[in-house]
Every structure is written in structure tokens, then in C-alpha cells.
Amino acid sequence: MDTAKLILKGHEYEFPLIEGSEHELAIDFTKLRAQTGAISFDPGYGNTGSCMSEITYIDGEKGILRYRGYPIEQLAERSSFVEVCYLLVNNKLPTAEELASFQQKLTYHTLLHEDMKKFFESYPPSAHPMAIMSATAISLSAYYPELLDPEIIDLNIVRLLAKFKTIAAYAYKRSIGQAYVYPRNDLGYTEDFLHMMFAVPTEDYVVPEVLTRALDLLLILHADHEQNCSTSTVRMVGSSQANMFASVAAGVSALWGPLHGGANQAVIEMLQMIHKDGGDYQKYMNMAKDKDSGFRLMGFGHRVYKNFDPRAQILKKAADEVLSELGINDPLLEIAKNLEAIALADSYFVERKLYPNVDFYSGIIYRAMGIPTDMFTVMFALGRLPGWIAQWKEMRNDAATRINRPRQIYTGATVRDYVPVKER
Ligand code: ACO
């Protein structure tokens, strides 16, 4: 009962099963090639478990998401982003003292080396902030070389968490040509970030509490999502024992794509297009269903969630609350809700189990907060950072980690003789 049998070309092979703490089942194929000579073929890795992890549990059928066992709904309602960072990285909820000390460390490491300001100046103002985020994240490894000492690794984790938001805010200031605003030690993590984004040296600026609350919620909801594309990239790069800054910089690049974190920007651009087009939903629904159109309903569908994305449900409610508190009436929210209602009643989307994902409503909240579209994916990266770090740390400490190196099925030319150019 605890093995799987495979019959391959008349021979029978047996493979052990692995069961997770939530009874997820896997066939252990680590010896598949050694025993059978064959490899498993799974493009996109939809059926492949790449590691064992204690960090995040998702049940896509039931719409469950838990960080270290704690339901996302409870964390969203009662926790803070800094506490979630601690939980993900340290595998426990902090005591009041531990939380205060962690918060203090995150506060005292926010400054960037003054020389690093030159990086931002060397980019054209039109540069996408994700390019700057990725490049600056890896540049941190030049300032804080990684030593094998676990204490230094822990310090670098704090440095990265603390400095990433300063980098994000500086990238924004650079893009609009405004003076950088230094971090402030009297502000909490999220409030300080918003202050660096929106304050100007000529006047006092107090971050409205509604903005701090909304962003904290968004960051919590994005904090980890097990082996998604960017996290797998972080683990892939880290598996070669590349340092944490390099691994996370690669994760930032992977996140940028419109099929992953870049979808939040793509959703708003799509909603704006529909709005400009007079709100002709049916036209866009038809395009989304037509494979030749190259158009997809952005913010819809997910590799894992096949019923609902619990983060999208929380955000739909939050979008209503934040917009009403800010007194904003955004026609894009109406368009999004109508599009969702039409899609959920359409057999194409129902049959394929395509539901709104986290990116569908997040952009509307960012927009209401005054965050420009180009920065949406940076917000995602800021939220996902503790997850990347926790996953990198887990991989690094796991004795079973091997360098990630998939195989392939070669379909090119078979052996042939080289012909010199003049004879071709
Ligand atoms: N609009 C229209 N059709 C879709 C969509 C969509 N958004 N998403 C999937 N489909 C269709 C596919 O064409 C395919 O149809 P078929 O079976 O007739 O060929 C079927 O649904 C399955 O889609 P796949 O692309 O095979 O699903 P996969 O798991 O590989 O992709 C993904 C998941 C990338 C999220 C996809 O649904 C998508 O492109 N969504 C839009 C982009 C998006 O919102 N990305 C954010 C994801 S969440 C995140 O990263 C934070």
C-alpha cells in the first residue's frame, strides 16, 4: 500500500510514496532514471514536487492558504506584515519581546549605503522599477558579502527585508524625478515605506492610516505562495549555493512577467482598455475565449486554485472598504466586478475552473492609494520578499538539497558530419 508500481516495457518497478502532513501524496521518483533509464516528462512542472517544505500549505480545490499552519484569513485580519515576516522566516509566531526586537532591527537597517544612490541616477527616468529592483537587490551582495556564519546570514536577511522597501521607494522617486526621502526610525515598516514614497522635502506629510492598513493587508496576502514561478526561481538559483541577494534578485526578475506578478499591472491596463472602449465586456470575453486572439482575461486563472483564490476574496471586500474610506469612485472597480460576474457565469470559464486570482483586485486598491501602475509589481515583490527568504533559508538548511538540474527529451537532429562553409 505504501509503494507505487510502474510497468515500463514489460518490466515492473516499485517506487516509495511520500505523504505530507496534510496527506498530500507523491511518488518518490528520485531513483526513476537510475532504475528504469527513463525520466518523467512534466513541462511546466504541474505534477512535480521539487522539495519538501514546512512553510506554506495550499489546497487549490478548497481555496485554502496557510502560512506555517495559520489560515490566511486570520493573519489578514489580526496580524501585521512584520509579524508575518517573522513567522515565515523563523517558523514561529514571535512573543511581544521578539516582535519588538525584530521590528527594531528592521528599522535600524533601512538606510542604503550612500554610494548606492548613484545606481538609481544611472537609470533613465523611464526605466521600469522592476529592472531597478532586481539590479539593486543583487548589488547588495557587493556591500554585504555572504559569509557562511549563520549569524551573518541572519543579519543579511534583516538587511534585505529592511532595505528592499527603501530601494522600492527610491526607484519610484527616481522615476518621477523627486528627491529621495530617507527612511524614518519613528515609523513602522509599512508606514515608513509609504512615507518614503509620498513625502516631499518641502512639507510635512503624515501617512493616512487607511493607506498603511491597506498596504499591510496587501503585503500579508502576498507574503508566500509555496513553489510558484518566482519562488522556484529563488530556490533554483540558490541550489547552486548562490548567495541570498543573487537568488532573490532572480526571483524579482521571474515575478516581473505578466503571467505571474506582472499580472496586477496587466489587469489595470486591461480594465482601462475596456473602459476606454465604452465597457464592451462581451467583446473582451469573446477575445479571451478565442485562442487566436492572443488575449487572456488578466487576473483570471491559477495553476493551483481551481475553486477560488482566498486572497482574491479578501481583496474584493478590501477594495470596497478602502475606496469608500478614501471617497474614491473608480469606474474600473465596477468594470472588474461586472467582468467577474459575467466570467463566472460563462461555460468557458466554469469548465476550465478559471476564477479571479490575487491580482484581479489588488491593482484597484493600489490605484486608489495613489501608487502608479508601474509600481504594482514592485508592491508584489515587497510582499513576497519574506516568502522568498524563508524558502531560500529552508533550502539552504536542508541536507537533502541538490543542485536543481532538470533533464530534457532531445528532439533535435541526430548525429551528422560538419560541412565547411564553402561546400554548403
Ligand atoms: N483567460 C482565458 N483563458 C484562460 C485564462 C485566462 N486568464 N487562463 C487560462 N485559460 C485557459 C487556457 O487557454 C487553457 O484553455 P484550454 O484548456 O482550452 O487550452 C486553460 O484555461 C488552462 O490554462 P493554462 O494556461 O494551461 O493554465 P496554467 O495553469 O498553465 O496557467 C495562468 C495559469 C498562467 C495563471 C493562466 O491562467 C493565465 O495566463 N492567467 C492570466 C494571467 C494572470 O492572471 N496571472 C497571475 C497568476 S496569479 C500570480 O502569479 C500571482
Residues whose N, C-alpha, C, O or C-beta is under 5 A from the ligand:
A	BS01	ACO	P258 L259 H260 G261 A263 A288 R296 L297 M298 G299 F300 G301 H302 R303 R352 N357
